[in-house]
Amino acid sequence: MKQKNSKSIHALIACGGTGGHLFPGIAVGEVLASRGHDVTLLISEKKIDTLAASGHPELRFEKMPFLAMPKPWSPKMFGFLKGLWQGTKACRKIIRDHQVDVVLGMGGFTSFAPLYAGRKEGCSTLIHESNAIPGKANRLNARFSDIVLCGLDACKNHFPKHGDVRVVGTPIRSSMRKQNSDDPHAFFKLDKDKRTLLIMGGSQGARGVNRAVGMALEEFEKMGIQVLHIAGPTDYEEVRDVYAKHPLLKQHVAAFCHRMDLAYRVADLAIARSGASSMSELAYFGVPSLLVPYPYAAEDHQTRNAEIFDKAGAAMLMGESDLNADTLADAVRSVFNDTRKAGEMKKAAQKLAVKNSAEKIADLLVKTVQG
Ligand SMILES: CC(=O)N[C@H]1[C@@H](OP(=O)(O)OP(=O)(O)OC[C@H]2O[C@@H](n3ccc(=O)[nH]c3=O)[C@H](O)[C@@H]2O)O[C@H](CO)[C@@H](O)[C@@H]1O
């Protein structure tokens, strides 16, 4: 590892490809930058990366091509390996040009080249895995990392051969954690005296959840509740048109939300995918939830994530194939008609929150450089 005695460090955070890598990476970047350190965030050319970066003009972003591992023996494998090689070369140049001291990979194969390049250039290297079970990429990335950071306790035993595995929670952007007097009801033009159901499908929306919720709108209307639905950019118009058929249901439908802090503050219950960042935020803001794991997530990691919240009493867990108007309405009623259950779920969620994950990781990055 490089030894540096000056007060500030330069960290390269590889966090491209999906909101679940981007936003925790941004969270660590925000803390380091606020303490006067240099930070470069490596993102991909995907739309979600550009969208996420647009909310943080104070941070420096650089783009790298997104890399997903094809099936072994697929003809795409050659392009993938070429991408890794070119990515490593480009990262070595970034590391030298910016005098990077430490590389943090937030997951995915997009993190591999920066970590490998960091290793070759003598930087400290760390990865963060936010899910209950690590993906293939992070199992490989761990081999090139001095320290493996896990968001959840359940993950730590999945790196049995690594000598330094630490559980630090999954970072939440400090812009979301900042105290503010913004009125969430006014922001979303919702009623203060109605209970609010938040629907969110992770960083890109969830078609299965969007469509199932569409079938339950009549039931929600009968309950007299209001709905804040973050549909994702792809499904936004379809979802908006379904809601338009229910003008008596108080509603706010959005494609993407830059103020998730207000979305969580307005919510009495959330129906959500069980992506790791969404869950760490639900815990932080103490929002009871009905979690619907993405059925095709690698090694079914979203179900493993959700089981932790279900077991702790912070969430209900429902498979996507079980969603229909009745099951959704019953689940929502079971919380909205039982204030004791709602309160217990809220407390259980808050207990699962790790408050200073971004600060802990930032401290560690500085320590690995300055000793
Ligand atoms: C389909 C899939 O494989 N998804 C994975 C992906 O989820 P995904 O990319 O959906 O990420 P998460 O659910 O972990 O987090 C979503 C993030 O997007 C933010 N957000 C979302 C909507 C919006 O309008 N505005 C906004 O800011 C949320 O506040 C949160 O910070 O990465 C996660 C972390 O590895 C994994 O756990 C998920 O399994």
The ligand as an ORCA input file, in Angstrom:
! r2SCAN-3c Opt
* xyz 0 1
  C     -32.482     -5.981    -10.242
  C     -31.254     -6.007     -9.406
  O     -30.426     -6.886     -9.520
  N     -31.146     -4.996     -8.544
  C     -29.994     -4.818     -7.696
  C     -29.588     -3.363     -7.694
  O     -30.750     -2.666     -7.265
  P     -31.090     -1.150     -7.524
  O     -30.140     -0.557     -8.498
  O     -32.524     -1.047     -7.795
  O     -30.692     -0.536     -6.152
  P     -31.286     -0.487     -4.684
  O     -32.653     -0.943     -4.537
  O     -30.251     -1.105     -3.812
  O     -31.251      1.098     -4.465
  C     -31.990      1.985     -5.220
  C     -31.408      3.342     -4.990
  O     -31.969      4.232     -5.943
  C     -32.452      5.395     -5.266
  N     -33.571      5.930     -6.039
  C     -34.532      5.082     -6.516
  C     -35.582      5.593     -7.235
  C     -35.662      6.996     -7.444
  O     -36.563      7.525     -8.074
  N     -34.698      7.790     -6.913
  C     -33.639      7.299     -6.223
  O     -32.783      8.065     -5.776
  C     -32.866      4.894     -3.898
  O     -32.955      5.971     -2.997
  C     -31.746      3.913     -3.604
  O     -30.617      4.592     -3.102
  O     -28.476     -3.160     -6.814
  C     -28.679     -3.545     -5.448
  C     -27.372     -3.352     -4.698
  O     -26.397     -4.227     -5.179
  C     -29.164     -4.996     -5.352
  O     -29.519     -5.266     -4.008
  C     -30.347     -5.214     -6.258
  O     -30.751     -6.567     -6.216
*
